[in-house]
Amino acid sequence: MMKISAALPMLLLALVLSSCQVPLKKRSVLVIGDSNGAADRGWVYQFQQLRGGGPLVNTALSGNTIGFTDDGNVERNTLENLTPYLRRGYAEMGAIDEILIGLGTNDCKQKFSDRHDQLVANLDTLLDRIARFFGERGQDLPRIVLLTPPPVGEDAQVNGSFQGARACTAAFSDEIRRTAATRGFCLVDWQQRPGDAVLEQSADGIHFDARGYEMLARQIVRSCY
């Protein structure tokens, strides 16, 4: 009887905490990503379908990188556009509960090969700037979800822009795993699950069909929700 009585307060606390969690459908989500998130039926669309809608601002952009400027296209450099992204989230939703960050594939393009050693530093800078944005406003940091790049096809499948990107995204994903563990962020490891199986839903080794994007979205829910 004494053991049951001692366990009762912990059980009640767990029930209270679970009841206080905001349902996924009601959470205000900001997405920072690339073409796989920007696609009409991309993983962001599929994620919205799975959670039944809800407030979401999708800033994903085709060609987007973490911190590289592509042929003068500053709009594809997230470090240069982060503050507008965050402000847009507040303007359109009134709050930001979660930030999903899915970048890295374009950073691994062949044209950036001489700067691939900057990938980890750029990611750290991005995360530090997000924390500073909220800290300067006296606000709690939203929940951060880091997504590894999805697997990239072999060089024979992808076009010239992405030669070597398979190995690059795999190596960078190791760093994303370490970063998520160190900072206490939730990790969606697309390199592991669905892994190469998602490439069966890709014609070019970079982008996916609706089924492939659904596979990616389901892994987000499984991993972090």
C-alpha positions as CSV (number, residue, x, y, z in Angstrom):
1,M,0.0,0.0,0.0
2,M,2.8,2.4,0.9
3,K,4.5,1.7,-2.5
4,I,1.3,2.5,-4.3
5,S,0.8,5.7,-2.3
6,A,4.4,6.8,-3.1
7,A,3.9,6.3,-6.8
8,L,0.6,8.1,-7.0
9,P,2.0,11.7,-7.0
10,M,4.4,10.8,-9.9
11,L,1.5,9.3,-11.9
12,L,-0.6,12.4,-11.3
13,L,2.3,14.6,-12.4
14,A,2.7,12.6,-15.6
15,L,-1.0,12.9,-16.4
16,V,-0.9,16.7,-15.8
17,L,2.1,17.2,-18.0
18,S,0.6,15.1,-20.8
19,S,-2.6,17.0,-20.6
20,C,-0.7,20.3,-20.9
21,Q,1.0,19.4,-24.2
22,V,-0.3,21.4,-27.1
23,P,-1.7,19.1,-29.8
24,L,0.4,18.9,-32.9
25,K,-2.4,20.4,-35.0
26,K,-2.4,23.5,-32.9
27,R,1.3,24.2,-32.8
28,S,2.7,27.1,-34.8
29,V,5.4,25.7,-37.0
30,L,8.0,27.6,-39.0
31,V,9.8,25.6,-41.7
32,I,13.2,26.6,-43.1
33,G,14.1,24.4,-46.0
34,D,14.9,23.9,-49.7
35,S,13.1,22.6,-52.8
36,N,12.0,19.4,-51.1
37,G,10.1,21.5,-48.6
38,A,9.0,24.1,-51.2
39,A,7.5,21.5,-53.7
40,D,3.7,21.7,-54.1
41,R,3.4,18.1,-52.8
42,G,6.7,18.2,-50.9
43,W,7.4,17.0,-47.4
44,V,5.9,20.1,-45.8
45,Y,2.6,19.6,-47.6
46,Q,2.6,15.9,-46.5
47,F,3.5,16.9,-42.9
48,Q,0.5,19.2,-42.9
49,Q,-1.7,16.4,-44.2
50,L,-0.5,14.1,-41.4
51,R,-1.1,16.5,-38.6
52,G,-4.5,17.6,-40.0
53,G,-3.5,21.2,-40.8
54,G,-2.7,23.9,-38.3
55,P,-0.7,27.2,-38.3
56,L,2.5,26.8,-40.4
57,V,4.7,29.2,-42.3
58,N,6.8,27.6,-45.0
59,T,9.9,29.6,-46.0
60,A,11.4,26.7,-47.9
61,L,13.0,27.8,-51.2
62,S,14.4,26.0,-54.1
63,G,18.2,26.1,-54.1
64,N,18.3,27.3,-50.4
65,T,21.5,26.7,-48.5
66,I,22.5,27.2,-44.9
67,G,25.2,29.8,-45.6
68,F,26.3,30.0,-49.2
69,T,25.4,32.6,-51.8
70,D,24.8,30.9,-55.1
71,D,25.8,33.1,-58.1
72,G,24.8,36.2,-56.3
73,N,21.4,34.9,-55.2
74,V,21.5,36.1,-51.6
75,E,17.9,35.0,-51.1
76,R,19.1,31.4,-51.2
77,N,21.4,32.0,-48.2
78,T,19.5,31.3,-45.0
79,L,22.1,33.1,-42.8
80,E,21.3,36.3,-44.8
81,N,17.5,35.8,-44.5
82,L,17.0,34.3,-41.1
83,T,15.6,37.4,-39.4
84,P,12.9,38.0,-42.1
85,Y,12.0,34.3,-41.8
86,L,11.5,34.6,-38.1
87,R,9.6,37.9,-38.3
88,R,7.4,36.4,-41.0
89,G,6.5,33.5,-38.7
90,Y,5.4,35.9,-36.0
91,A,3.6,38.2,-38.4
92,E,1.5,35.4,-39.9
93,M,1.0,33.1,-36.9
94,G,1.4,35.4,-33.9
95,A,3.8,32.9,-32.3
96,I,6.4,30.2,-33.1
97,D,6.2,27.0,-31.2
98,E,8.5,24.9,-33.4
99,I,11.1,25.5,-36.0
100,L,11.9,22.6,-38.5
101,I,15.2,23.0,-40.3
102,G,15.8,20.9,-43.3
103,L,18.9,22.1,-45.2
104,G,22.2,20.8,-46.5
105,T,21.6,19.2,-49.9
106,N,22.3,22.4,-51.8
107,D,25.3,23.2,-49.6
108,C,26.8,20.0,-50.8
109,K,26.7,21.0,-54.5
110,Q,29.9,20.6,-56.4
111,K,30.3,24.3,-56.9
112,F,30.7,24.7,-53.1
113,S,33.1,21.8,-52.7
114,D,36.0,24.1,-51.7
115,R,33.8,25.4,-48.8
116,H,32.3,22.2,-47.5
117,D,34.5,22.5,-44.5
118,Q,32.4,25.5,-43.5
119,L,29.1,23.5,-43.2
120,V,29.3,22.8,-39.5
121,A,30.3,26.3,-38.6
122,N,27.5,27.7,-40.7
123,L,25.0,25.4,-39.0
124,D,26.2,26.5,-35.6
125,T,26.0,30.1,-36.6
126,L,22.4,29.6,-37.8
127,L,21.4,28.0,-34.5
128,D,23.2,30.6,-32.4
129,R,21.4,33.4,-34.3
130,I,18.0,31.8,-33.8
131,A,18.7,31.6,-30.0
132,R,19.9,35.2,-30.0
133,F,16.8,36.4,-31.8
134,F,14.5,35.0,-29.1
135,G,16.9,35.8,-26.3
136,E,17.1,39.5,-27.2
137,R,13.3,39.6,-27.0
138,G,13.1,37.9,-23.7
139,Q,11.3,34.9,-25.2
140,D,11.9,31.2,-24.8
141,L,13.6,29.4,-27.6
142,P,11.0,27.4,-29.7
143,R,11.5,23.7,-30.0
144,I,14.0,23.1,-32.7
145,V,13.8,20.0,-35.0
146,L,16.8,19.3,-37.1
147,L,16.4,17.2,-40.2
148,T,19.3,15.6,-42.0
149,P,19.3,15.9,-45.8
150,P,17.5,13.0,-47.4
151,P,19.8,10.5,-49.2
152,V,21.1,11.7,-52.5
153,G,21.5,9.4,-55.5
154,E,24.8,8.1,-56.8
155,D,26.8,10.4,-59.2
156,A,25.5,8.4,-62.2
157,Q,21.9,9.4,-61.3
158,V,22.3,13.1,-60.3
159,N,23.2,15.9,-62.6
160,G,26.5,17.7,-62.7
161,S,25.6,20.2,-60.0
162,F,25.3,17.4,-57.4
163,Q,28.4,15.3,-58.2
164,G,29.8,14.1,-54.8
165,A,26.7,15.3,-52.9
166,R,25.8,11.7,-51.7
167,A,29.0,11.5,-49.7
168,C,28.9,15.1,-48.6
169,T,25.3,14.9,-47.3
170,A,26.1,11.6,-45.5
171,A,29.1,13.2,-43.8
172,F,27.3,16.3,-42.9
173,S,24.5,14.3,-41.4
174,D,27.0,12.9,-38.9
175,E,27.6,16.4,-37.8
176,I,23.9,17.2,-37.6
177,R,23.4,14.2,-35.3
178,R,26.2,15.4,-33.0
179,T,24.7,18.9,-33.0
180,A,21.2,17.7,-32.2
181,A,22.6,15.6,-29.3
182,T,24.8,18.4,-28.0
183,R,22.1,21.0,-28.1
184,G,19.2,18.8,-27.0
185,F,17.3,19.2,-30.3
186,C,15.0,16.6,-31.8
187,L,16.5,14.8,-34.7
188,V,14.9,13.5,-37.9
189,D,17.4,11.2,-39.4
190,W,16.3,10.8,-43.0
191,Q,19.6,9.3,-43.9
192,Q,18.8,6.3,-41.7
193,R,15.0,6.2,-42.1
194,P,13.6,5.9,-44.7
195,G,17.2,5.8,-45.9
196,D,17.9,4.8,-49.5
197,A,14.4,3.3,-49.8
198,V,13.1,6.8,-50.5
199,L,15.4,7.0,-53.6
200,E,13.1,4.5,-55.2
201,Q,10.6,7.4,-55.4
202,S,13.1,9.7,-57.1
203,A,13.8,10.3,-60.8
204,D,16.8,12.5,-60.4
205,G,18.3,11.4,-57.1
206,I,17.5,14.7,-55.4
207,H,13.8,15.3,-55.5
208,F,10.9,12.8,-54.8
209,D,7.4,12.0,-55.9
210,A,4.4,12.4,-53.6
211,R,5.0,8.9,-52.1
212,G,8.6,9.7,-51.3
213,Y,7.7,13.0,-49.6
214,E,5.0,11.2,-47.6
215,M,7.7,8.8,-46.4
216,L,9.8,11.7,-45.3
217,A,6.9,13.4,-43.5
218,R,5.9,10.2,-41.7
219,Q,9.5,10.0,-40.3
220,I,9.2,13.5,-38.9
221,V,6.1,12.5,-37.0
222,R,7.6,9.2,-35.8
223,S,10.8,10.8,-34.7
224,C,9.7,13.9,-33.0
225,Y,5.9,13.8,-32.3
